[in-house]
Amino acid sequence: KFAMVAPDVQIDDGKGTILISSEEGETEANNHRKLSDFGIRNGTRLQADDFLQDYTLLINVLHSEDLEKDVEFEVVGDTPEKVGPKPSEPTSKNITNGSDDGAQPSTSTGK
């Protein structure tokens, strides 16, 4: 839903409980567990990071009984239309002797 490539998700409680890891096999045992098994309930915050995209989300879990039939969850809030790597930074100019005016270092012999 959030277009993450390699997410790491942890409970935002200061303990660092990792629910999903981008490291293969590290949290595979969590795949069949319920959120309540981790103490996640209404009001819990999760932090999701995608290092590959330099992308972080804070997720507030809110319990609701009012979802439409066959809907397991709903994302509410601002979600990005398109997620991808940030545009690359402009390349910096080659600066010589503290100046970017194109001047070359002095080649005088000082005689």
C-alpha positions as CSV (number, residue, x, y, z in Angstrom):
1,K,0.0,0.0,0.0
2,F,2.9,2.4,0.7
3,A,5.1,1.3,-2.2
4,M,8.0,0.4,0.0
5,V,10.8,-1.7,-1.5
6,A,12.7,-3.0,1.5
7,P,10.8,-1.9,4.7
8,D,11.8,-2.2,8.3
9,V,8.9,-1.8,10.6
10,Q,9.2,-1.5,14.4
11,I,6.9,-0.6,17.3
12,D,7.6,3.1,18.1
13,D,7.9,2.5,21.8
14,G,11.6,3.0,22.5
15,K,12.2,-0.7,22.8
16,G,13.0,-1.4,19.1
17,T,10.7,-4.4,18.7
18,I,11.1,-5.2,15.0
19,L,8.0,-6.6,13.2
20,I,9.3,-6.6,9.6
21,S,12.9,-6.6,8.6
22,S,14.4,-6.0,5.1
23,E,17.1,-8.6,6.1
24,E,15.9,-11.8,4.5
25,G,14.7,-14.4,7.1
26,E,15.2,-12.1,10.1
27,T,11.5,-11.7,11.0
28,E,10.0,-14.6,9.0
29,A,8.6,-16.1,12.2
30,N,6.4,-13.0,12.6
31,N,4.5,-13.5,9.3
32,H,1.7,-15.6,10.8
33,R,1.4,-13.7,14.1
34,K,-1.4,-11.2,14.8
35,L,-0.6,-7.6,15.8
36,S,-2.1,-8.2,19.2
37,D,0.6,-10.9,19.8
38,F,3.0,-7.9,19.9
39,G,0.8,-5.8,22.2
40,I,-0.3,-3.6,19.3
41,R,-3.7,-2.2,19.8
42,N,-5.6,1.0,19.3
43,G,-3.3,4.0,19.6
44,T,0.0,2.1,19.0
45,R,2.5,3.8,16.7
46,L,4.7,2.0,14.2
47,Q,7.7,3.3,12.4
48,A,8.3,2.1,8.9
49,D,11.6,2.9,7.2
50,D,12.7,2.1,3.6
51,F,16.4,2.8,3.5
52,L,16.6,2.2,-0.2
53,Q,14.2,5.0,-0.9
54,D,15.2,7.3,2.1
55,Y,11.5,7.0,3.1
56,T,10.1,6.9,6.6
57,L,6.5,6.7,7.8
58,L,4.9,6.9,11.3
59,I,1.8,4.8,11.4
60,N,-0.9,5.3,14.0
61,V,-3.0,2.1,14.5
62,L,-6.6,2.9,15.1
63,H,-9.1,0.1,15.7
64,S,-12.5,0.3,14.0
65,E,-15.5,-2.0,13.7
66,D,-17.0,0.1,10.9
67,L,-15.1,-1.2,7.9
68,E,-16.9,-2.3,4.8
69,K,-17.5,-6.0,4.3
70,D,-14.3,-7.9,3.3
71,V,-12.1,-4.8,4.1
72,E,-9.4,-5.7,6.5
73,F,-7.8,-2.3,6.9
74,E,-8.0,1.3,5.6
75,V,-5.3,3.8,5.2
76,V,-6.4,7.3,6.3
77,G,-4.3,10.4,5.9
78,D,-1.8,11.7,3.4
79,T,-0.4,9.0,1.3
80,P,2.1,9.7,-1.5
81,E,0.8,9.4,-5.1
82,K,4.1,8.2,-6.3
83,V,6.9,7.0,-4.2
84,G,10.4,6.6,-5.5
85,P,14.0,7.6,-4.9
86,K,14.5,11.3,-4.2
87,P,15.8,13.3,-7.1
88,S,19.6,13.3,-7.1
89,E,21.4,16.3,-5.7
90,P,22.9,18.6,-8.4
91,T,26.5,17.9,-8.9
92,S,28.8,20.3,-7.2
93,K,31.2,22.4,-9.2
94,N,34.9,21.6,-9.0
95,I,36.3,24.4,-6.8
96,T,40.0,25.3,-7.0
97,N,41.7,27.5,-4.4
98,G,38.3,28.4,-2.9
99,S,37.0,30.0,-6.1
100,D,34.5,28.7,-8.6
101,D,35.4,31.3,-11.3
102,G,37.3,28.8,-13.3
103,A,40.7,30.3,-12.5
104,Q,43.6,27.9,-12.4
105,P,46.2,27.7,-9.6
106,S,49.2,30.0,-10.1
107,T,52.2,28.6,-11.8
108,S,54.5,31.5,-11.2
109,T,57.9,30.8,-9.8
110,G,58.0,33.9,-7.7
111,K,61.4,35.3,-9.0
